[in-house]
Amino acid sequence: MLRLTPRDCRVMPWKNGGGSTTELLIRPEGFSLSERFLFRVSLADVASSGPFSTFEGCDRHLVIVSGTGLRLSVGGRQLALEPFQPVFFSGDDAASGALVDGPVRDFNVIVDRTRATATLVVTQLAAPLWLACAPGETVVVHVLEGALNGATPGDTLVLDASHTVTPAPGPARVVLARISPRPG
């Protein structure tokens, strides 16, 4: 299990230059946004309404982790993003966001849809949880509140093998992302 703190991660401009994001993890390691990565996990700070970056050939999973919310227009759909309620959409589609009441921070998982799938949930852990990893899977646990295996808010745990995560001293709210290789 790898523990990443905010200082271990790089802050970079959005692909479209409209804001900044903290890249928590990209695979293969060291790839850039101009290369065909397998997956990327990041936190984006959205300070103003505007367009999202496109990621052709990718699927996007996004959840608001701080702030009031965001109205997302994507592929002809209008989605109301509320805190801790994940959404999924194609990175091919033009998307734009309108802030509801001030800035938000969102947690993003972007996967190459031909090579990987992903799931994303926000959950509260009050007891130890066994996280099984199948061969080739990566599980990312981002701590929002509380503590988990020594990780505190803002820290991220990366698992590529099965492991138990334990909240302490009380419950922990986390974003849990599972990235799996696509069969075939």
C-alpha positions, 0 to 999 in steps of 0.5 A: 500500500502506498500513502500519498500526501498532498506534497507528493502530488503535482499541481498542474493546469487543466488540459484546457487551461481553465483551472488547476488540478492536483494529479494524485496518480497516473498510470503508466507512471510519468505519463502526461495528458498528451499521452494515452494513459491507462488512468488518471486520478486527480482533484480539481479546484473549480473556481469559476463556471466554464468548460471542462477539458475533453478526454477523447476515448476516455470515461470520466467519473467525478464527485464533488468533495467540497463546496455546494455543487455544480450544474453540469451540461454534458452531451445534451444532458443537464446534471445537478452535481451535489456533494458526495454523489458521483456521476459518470460521463464520456470524456468525448462529450463537450461538458461545461459546469456552472457553480451553484454557490461558490467554488467546488473541489471535485475528485476525478477518475479518468480511464481509457475506456478500451483498456479499463473500467472504474467505479467511484463511491463516497462512503463512511467507514466505521470499522475495518474494511477488507479491500480485495484487489484482483490481478491488475486492479488498483484501488484508490482511497482518498481521505476526506474526514477522519483517519485511515491507516495513518492517512489523514484528510487530503491523503490518498492510499493506493492499493494494488494488492488486497489489504485491510483499511482501518479507521481510527480513532473514529469513523472516516469519510473516504472516496473509494475508486476501483480501476479494473483492467477491461477483459480481453 
